Amino acid sequence: MRYSIDPSVRVRPRRVIGGSPPSVLRLSAVGDATVRRISEGEDVDSTPLVSRLTQLNCIHPVAPLATTRSPHSVTIVTPTFGPPRHVLNDCYNRVLIVDDHSDPPVTTAQLRTEHNLGPGGARNRGLQEVDTEFVAFIDSDVDCSDAPNWIEALLFHFDDPSVAAVAPRITSRSGSSALANYEHRFGALDMGTQPGVVRPGSRITYVPAAAVICRTSAIRACGGFDESLRTGEDVDLVWRLVDEGHTVRYDPSVTLTHEPRRSWHAWFAQRVGYGASSAPLAQRHPHIRVTPLSASSWSLAALTTAIAIRSRHRSLVLTTLIIHAASRKLRHDIPSLTPRESHEFVTRGTYRTGVALTRAVRRVWWPALLVAAPISRAARRLLIISFLTIRHPFTIADDIGHGLGIWKRVIAERCVAPVVPTVTTTRPRLRRTST
């Protein structure tokens, strides 16, 4: 199989640096030759090194020219509440439309729930009827007409027996309205242009179930979707699959589109619902940090210094010194890093922390900072910076809606994890391989 090297990765003699989470791999001579063949676009066999590089998001599998799997090994399950907006053609083995107790009933549906179960319950109802090796869940507002062979294009991932689920990229359909244009650029279901292994702590922490292919045996073994969750049930499923040792992949080489919300009220309610899933997820997965900000102590110290100190010259000098000290410590922990590489690691980490910090302020912490602003210059500066770094004017409403949902469930569930930052000592890990 051929693999592509992730843009974050730097290949050095006998070393691979980068990936997600950031890592440094020391290679043997054989391993170095394997990485060189991968970078030159050659086919390589599946080895422990290749598997490790894939799991660390250093390399990503590339689709072969011809697939050996048939789409007839897939049953498609589409939950719907009301008439489906898009219906798949019948070129696949079986398409099951599950009517989630609509009123009036959906006449084209093959299955109907006895009462409204929500998207997770409706998918589980369809899963009960699946007798094929794979099941593809696709929502009724997702349009596959631009990629009619999307299932065939993703099935090669299951040649790896550890893979339990694969998801394509989902973008919002562009339109003439301001809301449609915003959704097209910053859709909540769009996981970006870079592929990767999906798991907490990596670049892609979850994938939406609006379109996802699963290994039927794996999803049944983990109990399917949690029907008590009306939102966040797809995040919960991904994390349970990962906990059980399975691999979940995201492949944006295939792109589907979904319909944007038809009104501002429906769009805002959707964002509130997304935020409301944080507290239940934190309770179900206490070992996973469901937090508005996870930052290293070094990055947080550098940012705090830059914001809190009044003198610009002094803050710049102190921030530079902190980054330099962090780089030296990192180089001490991992001697194989050059000064330039360690400085690049720390600088990138600090930048990512800064972006996450401004978003956490807009979503979660702005009420407290507003109270502190009259007496704290640092609070005022942090508020101003956070709202000056927004990508689009609608981002403010997006973040407020998400944050409203977070606080609503935090208070109701008495679970503070989604509003409490986590300070870590995380740094790029040195990983040795003998292959």
C-alpha positions as CSV (number, residue, x, y, z in Angstrom):
1,M,0.0,0.0,0.0
2,R,1.1,3.6,-0.6
3,Y,1.1,6.3,2.0
4,S,1.4,10.0,2.0
5,I,3.4,11.9,4.6
6,D,1.5,14.4,6.8
7,P,2.4,18.1,6.1
8,S,3.4,18.5,9.8
9,V,6.1,15.9,9.5
10,R,9.8,16.5,9.0
11,V,11.8,13.5,7.8
12,R,15.4,13.6,8.9
13,P,18.1,11.0,8.7
14,R,17.1,8.2,11.1
15,R,14.3,10.4,12.5
16,V,10.7,11.4,11.9
17,I,9.4,14.5,13.7
18,G,5.8,15.7,13.8
19,G,2.4,14.1,13.6
20,S,-0.5,14.4,16.1
21,P,0.2,14.2,18.9
22,P,3.7,15.6,18.1
23,S,6.3,12.9,18.4
24,V,9.9,12.2,17.6
25,L,10.7,8.7,16.2
26,R,14.2,7.4,16.1
27,L,14.6,4.9,13.3
28,S,16.9,1.9,12.6
29,A,18.6,1.6,9.3
30,V,15.8,-0.6,8.0
31,G,13.1,1.8,9.3
32,D,14.9,4.8,7.7
33,A,14.8,3.0,4.4
34,T,11.1,2.3,4.8
35,V,10.3,6.0,5.5
36,R,12.4,7.0,2.5
37,R,10.4,4.6,0.2
38,I,7.2,6.1,1.6
39,S,8.3,9.6,0.9
40,E,9.2,8.6,-2.7
41,G,5.6,7.2,-3.2
42,E,6.5,3.5,-3.3
43,D,4.4,0.7,-2.0
44,V,5.4,-0.7,1.4
45,D,4.3,-3.7,3.3
46,S,2.4,-3.3,6.6
47,T,4.9,-3.5,9.4
48,P,4.9,-2.4,13.0
49,L,6.7,0.7,12.0
50,V,4.2,1.6,9.3
51,S,1.3,0.9,11.7
52,R,3.0,3.1,14.4
53,L,3.5,6.0,11.9
54,T,-0.1,5.7,10.9
55,Q,-1.4,5.8,14.4
56,L,0.7,8.9,15.2
57,N,-0.7,10.6,12.1
58,C,2.8,10.9,10.5
59,I,1.6,9.0,7.4
60,H,-1.8,8.3,5.9
61,P,-2.9,5.5,3.6
62,V,-3.6,6.4,-0.1
63,A,-6.5,4.8,-2.0
64,P,-5.3,2.1,-4.4
65,L,-6.2,2.4,-8.1
66,A,-8.7,-0.5,-7.9
67,T,-10.6,-1.6,-4.8
68,T,-11.1,-5.2,-4.0
69,R,-14.3,-4.6,-1.9
70,S,-17.8,-4.4,-3.3
71,P,-20.3,-1.8,-2.2
72,H,-22.8,-4.7,-2.0
73,S,-21.1,-5.6,1.3
74,V,-22.6,-2.4,2.8
75,T,-26.1,-1.7,4.1
76,I,-27.0,2.0,4.2
77,V,-29.1,3.2,7.2
78,T,-30.7,6.7,7.0
79,P,-32.6,8.0,10.0
80,T,-35.1,10.7,9.2
81,F,-37.7,12.8,11.1
82,G,-40.0,14.0,8.4
83,P,-39.6,13.4,4.7
84,P,-35.9,12.8,3.7
85,R,-34.4,15.7,1.8
86,H,-32.1,13.4,-0.1
87,V,-32.6,9.7,-1.0
88,L,-29.8,7.4,-2.2
89,N,-30.1,5.5,-5.4
90,D,-30.6,1.7,-5.3
91,C,-27.1,0.8,-6.7
92,Y,-26.2,-0.5,-3.3
93,N,-27.2,-3.8,-1.7
94,R,-29.7,-2.4,0.7
95,V,-30.9,1.0,1.8
96,L,-32.9,1.3,5.0
97,I,-34.8,4.5,5.7
98,V,-35.8,4.6,9.4
99,D,-38.7,6.9,10.2
100,D,-38.1,8.2,13.7
101,H,-41.9,8.4,14.5
102,S,-42.6,11.3,12.1
103,D,-46.1,12.8,12.0
104,P,-47.3,12.1,9.4
105,P,-45.4,8.9,8.8
106,V,-42.8,8.8,6.0
107,T,-44.3,6.5,3.4
108,T,-41.0,5.7,1.7
109,A,-39.4,4.4,5.0
110,Q,-38.8,0.7,5.4
111,L,-38.7,0.9,9.2
112,R,-40.6,3.1,11.8
113,T,-39.8,3.5,15.5
114,E,-42.6,3.2,18.0
115,H,-41.8,6.6,19.5
116,N,-39.2,9.3,18.8
117,L,-35.8,7.9,19.8
118,G,-33.5,10.6,18.4
119,P,-30.8,10.0,15.7
120,G,-28.9,7.5,17.8
121,G,-31.9,5.4,18.5
122,A,-33.1,5.5,14.9
123,R,-29.7,4.4,13.7
124,N,-29.7,1.5,16.2
125,R,-33.1,0.4,14.9
126,G,-31.7,0.2,11.4
127,L,-28.6,-1.6,12.7
128,Q,-30.8,-4.4,14.0
129,E,-31.7,-5.3,10.4
130,V,-28.2,-5.2,8.9
131,D,-26.8,-8.5,7.7
132,T,-23.8,-7.2,5.7
133,E,-20.2,-6.9,6.8
134,F,-20.4,-3.1,6.8
135,V,-23.0,-0.5,7.6
136,A,-23.0,3.1,6.4
137,F,-24.9,5.7,8.4
138,I,-25.9,8.7,6.4
139,D,-28.3,11.4,7.4
140,S,-31.2,12.4,5.2
141,D,-29.9,16.0,4.8
142,V,-26.6,14.8,3.3
143,D,-26.3,14.9,-0.5
144,C,-24.1,12.2,-2.1
145,S,-24.8,13.2,-5.7
146,D,-21.4,14.9,-6.2
147,A,-19.6,11.7,-4.9
148,P,-21.9,8.8,-5.9
149,N,-19.1,6.2,-5.3
150,W,-18.1,7.6,-1.9
151,I,-18.6,4.2,-0.2
152,E,-16.4,2.3,-2.7
153,A,-13.7,5.0,-2.3
154,L,-13.5,4.5,1.4
155,L,-13.8,0.7,1.7
156,F,-10.1,0.1,1.2
157,H,-9.4,1.4,4.7
158,F,-11.0,-1.8,6.1
159,D,-8.2,-3.9,4.6
160,D,-6.6,-3.0,7.9
161,P,-8.5,-5.3,10.4
162,S,-8.1,-2.8,13.2
163,V,-10.2,-0.1,11.4
164,A,-13.8,0.0,12.7
165,A,-15.0,3.2,11.1
166,V,-14.1,5.6,8.3
167,A,-15.7,9.0,7.7
168,P,-15.5,11.3,4.7
169,R,-15.4,15.1,4.8
170,I,-18.8,16.8,5.1
171,T,-19.1,20.4,4.0
172,S,-22.2,22.6,4.0
173,R,-23.8,23.4,0.7
174,S,-23.2,26.9,-0.4
175,G,-26.1,29.2,-1.1
176,S,-27.2,32.8,-1.6
177,S,-28.0,33.6,2.1
178,A,-25.4,34.9,4.6
179,L,-26.1,31.9,6.8
180,A,-25.5,29.4,4.0
181,N,-22.2,31.1,3.1
182,Y,-21.0,31.0,6.7
183,E,-21.9,27.4,7.1
184,H,-20.1,26.6,3.8
185,R,-16.9,28.2,5.2
186,F,-17.1,27.2,8.8
187,G,-19.5,24.3,9.0
188,A,-19.7,22.5,12.3
189,L,-19.5,19.1,10.6
190,D,-16.4,19.9,8.5
191,M,-13.3,18.3,10.1
192,G,-10.9,20.0,7.6
193,T,-8.7,19.0,4.7
194,Q,-6.1,16.9,6.5
195,P,-6.7,13.1,7.0
196,G,-5.9,11.3,10.1
197,V,-6.6,8.7,12.8
198,V,-9.4,9.9,15.0
199,R,-9.0,9.8,18.8
200,P,-8.9,12.2,21.8
201,G,-5.8,14.2,22.1
202,S,-5.0,14.1,18.4
203,R,-5.7,16.7,15.7
204,I,-9.1,15.1,14.9
205,T,-10.9,14.1,18.1
206,Y,-14.1,12.9,16.6
207,V,-16.1,12.6,13.4
208,P,-19.8,13.2,12.9
209,A,-22.1,10.3,12.2
210,A,-23.9,12.3,9.5
211,A,-21.9,10.1,7.1
212,V,-19.7,7.2,8.3
213,I,-19.0,3.6,7.4
214,C,-18.6,1.1,10.2
215,R,-17.6,-2.5,10.5
216,T,-20.9,-4.0,11.6
217,S,-19.4,-6.5,14.1
218,A,-17.4,-3.7,15.8
219,I,-20.3,-1.3,16.3
220,R,-22.5,-4.1,17.5
221,A,-19.9,-5.3,20.0
222,C,-19.7,-1.8,21.6
223,G,-23.5,-1.5,21.9
224,G,-24.2,0.9,19.0
225,F,-25.2,4.5,19.7
226,D,-26.1,5.7,23.2
227,E,-29.8,6.4,22.8
228,S,-29.9,8.6,25.9
229,L,-27.8,11.2,24.0
230,R,-29.7,13.4,21.6
231,T,-26.5,15.2,20.6
232,G,-22.9,14.0,20.9
233,E,-23.9,10.4,20.4
234,D,-21.4,10.2,17.5
235,V,-18.6,11.5,19.6
236,D,-19.4,9.0,22.3
237,L,-19.4,6.1,19.8
238,V,-16.0,7.1,18.4
239,W,-14.5,7.3,21.9
240,R,-15.9,4.0,22.9
241,L,-14.5,2.3,19.7
242,V,-11.1,3.8,20.4
243,D,-11.3,2.7,24.1
244,E,-11.9,-0.9,22.8
245,G,-8.7,-0.8,20.7
246,H,-10.3,0.0,17.3
247,T,-9.0,2.5,14.8
248,V,-11.3,5.3,13.4
249,R,-10.1,7.2,10.3
250,Y,-11.0,10.4,8.7
251,D,-10.5,10.7,4.9
252,P,-11.3,14.1,3.3
253,S,-10.4,12.8,-0.2
254,V,-14.1,12.1,-0.4
255,T,-16.4,15.1,0.2
256,L,-20.2,15.1,0.7
257,T,-22.4,18.1,1.3
258,H,-25.2,18.6,3.7
259,E,-28.0,21.1,3.8
260,P,-27.6,24.2,6.0
261,R,-30.2,25.0,8.6
262,R,-33.1,26.9,7.0
263,S,-33.4,29.6,9.7
264,W,-31.3,31.4,12.2
265,H,-33.3,30.0,15.1
266,A,-32.7,26.4,13.9
267,W,-29.0,27.1,13.4
268,F,-28.6,28.7,16.9
269,A,-30.5,25.8,18.5
270,Q,-28.2,23.4,16.8
271,R,-25.2,25.1,18.2
272,V,-26.7,25.1,21.7
273,G,-27.4,21.4,21.3
274,Y,-23.8,20.7,20.3
275,G,-22.5,22.6,23.4
276,A,-25.0,20.8,25.7
277,S,-23.3,17.4,24.8
278,S,-20.1,18.4,26.6
279,A,-21.2,17.6,30.2
280,P,-22.7,14.2,29.4
281,L,-19.6,13.2,27.4
282,A,-17.4,14.3,30.3
283,Q,-19.4,12.1,32.7
284,R,-19.3,9.1,30.4
285,H,-15.6,9.5,29.6
286,P,-13.9,10.8,32.7
287,H,-10.5,9.6,31.5
288,I,-10.8,12.0,28.5
289,R,-10.2,15.7,29.0
290,V,-13.5,17.3,27.9
291,T,-12.2,20.8,28.6
292,P,-12.3,24.3,26.9
293,L,-8.5,24.5,27.0
294,S,-5.7,22.0,27.4
295,A,-2.4,23.8,27.5
296,S,1.1,23.1,28.5
297,S,2.5,25.0,31.4
298,W,5.2,26.6,29.3
299,S,2.8,27.8,26.6
300,L,0.4,29.1,29.1
301,A,3.2,31.0,31.0
302,A,4.3,32.6,27.7
303,L,0.8,33.8,26.8
304,T,0.0,35.0,30.4
305,T,3.2,37.0,30.4
306,A,2.4,38.6,27.0
307,I,-1.1,39.5,28.1
308,A,-0.6,40.5,31.8
309,I,2.5,42.7,31.7
310,R,1.8,46.3,30.8
311,S,5.0,47.2,29.1
312,R,5.1,45.9,25.6
313,H,8.9,45.8,25.5
314,R,9.1,43.9,28.8
315,S,6.4,41.5,27.9
316,L,8.1,40.7,24.6
317,V,11.4,40.1,26.2
318,L,10.0,37.9,29.0
319,T,7.8,35.9,26.6
320,T,10.9,35.3,24.3
321,L,12.9,34.1,27.3
322,I,10.2,31.7,28.4
323,I,10.0,30.2,24.9
324,H,13.8,29.9,24.8
325,A,13.8,28.2,28.2
326,A,11.1,25.8,27.1
327,S,13.1,25.0,24.0
328,R,16.2,24.3,26.0
329,K,14.3,22.0,28.3
330,L,12.8,20.2,25.4
331,R,16.2,19.7,23.8
332,H,17.5,18.4,27.1
333,D,14.7,15.9,27.3
334,I,15.1,14.9,23.6
335,P,18.8,15.4,22.7
336,S,18.2,14.3,19.1
337,L,16.3,17.5,18.4
338,T,18.3,20.4,17.0
339,P,17.9,23.9,18.5
340,R,15.8,25.0,15.5
341,E,13.5,22.0,15.8
342,S,12.9,22.4,19.5
343,H,12.2,26.1,19.1
344,E,9.8,25.3,16.3
345,F,8.0,22.8,18.4
346,V,7.6,25.2,21.3
347,T,6.6,28.2,19.1
348,R,3.9,26.1,17.2
349,G,2.6,24.8,20.5
350,T,2.3,28.3,22.0
351,Y,0.5,29.6,18.9
352,R,-2.0,26.7,19.0
353,T,-2.6,27.4,22.7
354,G,-3.2,31.0,21.9
355,V,-5.8,30.1,19.3
356,A,-7.5,27.7,21.7
357,L,-7.4,30.3,24.5
358,T,-9.2,33.0,22.5
359,R,-11.9,30.5,21.5
360,A,-12.3,29.3,25.1
361,V,-12.8,32.9,26.2
362,R,-15.5,33.5,23.5
363,R,-17.3,30.3,24.3
364,V,-17.0,29.8,28.0
365,W,-15.2,32.4,30.1
366,W,-16.4,35.7,28.7
367,P,-19.0,36.3,31.5
368,A,-16.4,36.0,34.2
369,L,-13.9,38.2,32.3
370,L,-16.7,40.8,31.8
371,V,-17.1,41.0,35.6
372,A,-13.3,41.2,36.1
373,A,-12.8,43.7,33.3
374,P,-13.4,46.9,35.3
375,I,-10.7,46.1,37.8
376,S,-8.3,43.9,35.7
377,R,-6.3,45.2,32.7
378,A,-5.4,41.6,31.8
379,A,-9.0,40.6,31.6
380,R,-9.8,43.6,29.3
381,R,-6.9,42.7,27.1
382,L,-7.8,39.1,26.9
383,L,-11.4,39.9,26.0
384,I,-10.4,42.4,23.3
385,I,-7.8,40.0,21.8
386,S,-10.4,37.1,21.8
387,F,-13.0,39.1,19.9
388,L,-10.5,40.7,17.5
389,T,-9.3,37.3,16.3
390,I,-12.7,36.0,15.1
391,R,-12.7,34.7,11.6
392,H,-16.2,35.9,10.7
393,P,-18.8,38.1,12.4
394,F,-21.2,35.1,12.8
395,T,-18.5,33.3,14.8
396,I,-19.6,35.4,17.8
397,A,-23.1,34.0,17.7
398,D,-21.7,30.5,17.0
399,D,-19.5,30.6,20.0
400,I,-22.1,32.1,22.3
401,G,-24.7,29.5,21.3
402,H,-22.1,26.7,21.9
403,G,-21.1,28.2,25.2
404,L,-24.8,28.6,26.3
405,G,-25.3,24.9,25.7
406,I,-22.2,24.1,27.7
407,W,-23.2,26.2,30.8
408,K,-26.8,24.9,30.6
409,R,-25.7,21.3,31.0
410,V,-22.8,22.0,33.4
411,I,-25.3,23.6,35.8
412,A,-27.9,20.9,35.3
413,E,-25.5,18.0,35.6
414,R,-23.2,19.6,38.2
415,C,-20.2,18.6,36.1
416,V,-17.6,21.4,35.8
417,A,-15.1,19.6,33.6
418,P,-16.3,21.3,30.3
419,V,-15.5,24.8,31.8
420,V,-12.3,24.1,33.6
421,P,-8.9,24.4,31.8
422,T,-6.4,21.7,32.0
423,V,-2.7,22.5,32.4
424,T,-0.4,19.7,31.3
425,T,3.3,19.1,30.9
426,T,2.8,17.6,27.5
427,R,5.7,17.8,25.1
428,P,6.7,15.9,21.9
429,R,7.4,12.3,22.9
430,L,10.6,10.4,22.0
431,R,9.6,7.1,20.5
432,R,12.1,4.4,19.6
433,T,11.6,1.8,17.0
434,S,13.8,-1.2,16.2
435,T,12.1,-1.9,12.9
